[in-house]
Amino acid sequence: MRKIIIVILVLGAIPLYVWDFYLLTAGYFKQGRHPEKALVVSSVTRQSGLLPGDIHFVEKGRSPFIPSKEQPKPLVANSKKKPAQPTAPVNPPPISINGIMWNASNPVAIINLPDGSSTVAKKGQVLAGGITVTAIEKNQVEVEYNGKSFWLKK
């Protein structure tokens, strides 16, 4: 019974593969290669369900597959510099230290966040609001906020 099913599936698959091969090669050989033309299918062709023979090529300019004879234009840097705008002073983030578990190889700090929650943080960890823990010492923690470093004392 299994052999019959396999034979039926193979006999059904062979015509499908032949048809696919025919469609691929027929379109290639009938229309030829047009590297300088782009394939255009109108919306009317799509909606009406017309056959692939109704597709036509339209000139669209230079082919991206043929090397250009034009030399690329050199890039020119913008020489106009914008005036520096004064930046507002960066205040330390509204966080505090709840505790530090000191271990020389792996120190950990418990930090209270602005939303009222607390989290356990290690060196290099990014906290909510873009706060990065950069160092943990026995009685203080260094954090980076908006490009500035701040020390939080216990």
Buried (B, 14 or more C-beta within 10 A) or exposed (E): EEEEEEEEEEEEEEEEEEEEEEEEEEEEEEBEEEEEBEEEEEEEBEEEEEEEEEBEEEEEEEEEEEEEEEEEEEEEEEEEEEEEEEEEEEEBBEBBBEEBEEEEEEBBBBBBBEEEEBBEBEBEBEBEEEBBBBBBEEEBBBBBBBEEEBEBEE
